[in-house]
Amino acid sequence: MKPAVVYIDDELALCRIVRWRLEAAGLAVETFTDPESAIAWVQDHDVRCVLCDYRMPAMNGFQVLERLDERIPFYLVTGDLAVGGELSDRTRVRGVIQKPFSFDELVALLRGLD
């Protein structure tokens, strides 16, 4: 089985769209609206990378990152342009994906991880 891309966002509609678009591009994907469920799932599965929303009610993206294995590539997804300043001491974040994002660019990024 192919390693899955994990997408975490508190917006259910966006999770559904991401799943649909990435699966249409031939990528295995798991989506979660609950960060705790996502963290538990990641611990038991082969993961290509984690894409995580920055602002969520239960915890923010940096809090999710702190609970994941440091070998898993992690990308922060956000519409908040000010987040870049908080990355200076977060070297485990591979990059920031700005909302709204281009699915073509996202698929190209994910394919480049192979």
Backbone hydrogen bonds, N-H to C=O, Kabsch-Sander energy under -0.5 kcal/mol:
donor,donor_aa,acceptor,acceptor_aa,energy
4,A,46,D,-1.9
5,V,28,A,-2.7
6,V,49,C,-2.6
7,Y,5,V,-0.5
7,Y,30,E,-2.6
8,I,51,L,-2.8
9,D,32,F,-2.4
12,L,10,D,-0.9
15,C,11,E,-2.0
16,R,12,L,-2.3
17,I,13,A,-2.1
18,V,14,L,-2.8
19,R,15,C,-2.5
20,W,16,R,-2.4
21,R,17,I,-2.9
22,L,18,V,-2.7
23,E,19,R,-2.6
24,A,20,W,-2.0
25,A,21,R,-1.0
26,G,23,E,-1.9
27,L,22,L,-2.5
30,E,5,V,-2.7
32,F,7,Y,-2.3
38,A,34,D,-1.9
39,I,35,P,-2.6
40,A,36,E,-2.2
41,W,37,S,-2.3
42,V,38,A,-2.8
43,Q,39,I,-1.7
44,D,40,A,-0.6
44,D,41,W,-1.2
45,H,42,V,-1.0
47,V,45,H,-0.6
48,R,4,A,-2.4
49,C,4,A,-0.9
50,V,73,P,-2.6
51,L,6,V,-3.7
52,C,50,V,-0.5
52,C,75,Y,-2.7
53,D,8,I,-2.9
54,Y,77,V,-2.1
56,M,54,Y,-0.7
61,G,54,Y,-1.8
64,V,60,N,-1.8
65,L,61,G,-2.5
66,E,62,F,-1.9
67,R,63,Q,-0.6
67,R,64,V,-1.6
68,L,65,L,-1.7
72,I,69,D,-1.7
74,F,92,R,-0.6
75,Y,50,V,-2.9
76,L,95,G,-2.3
77,V,52,C,-3.2
78,T,97,I,-2.3
81,L,79,G,-0.8
83,V,80,D,-1.3
84,G,81,L,-0.7
85,G,82,A,-1.0
86,E,83,V,-1.6
87,L,84,G,-1.3
88,S,85,G,-0.7
90,R,87,L,-2.2
93,V,90,R,-1.9
94,R,74,F,-2.9
94,R,92,R,-0.7
95,G,74,F,-0.7
97,I,76,L,-3.5
98,Q,96,V,-0.7
99,K,78,T,-2.9
103,F,101,F,-0.5
106,L,102,S,-2.3
107,V,103,F,-2.8
108,A,104,D,-2.1
109,L,105,E,-2.3
110,L,106,L,-2.6
111,R,107,V,-2.6
112,G,108,A,-1.6
113,L,110,L,-1.1
114,D,111,R,-1.3
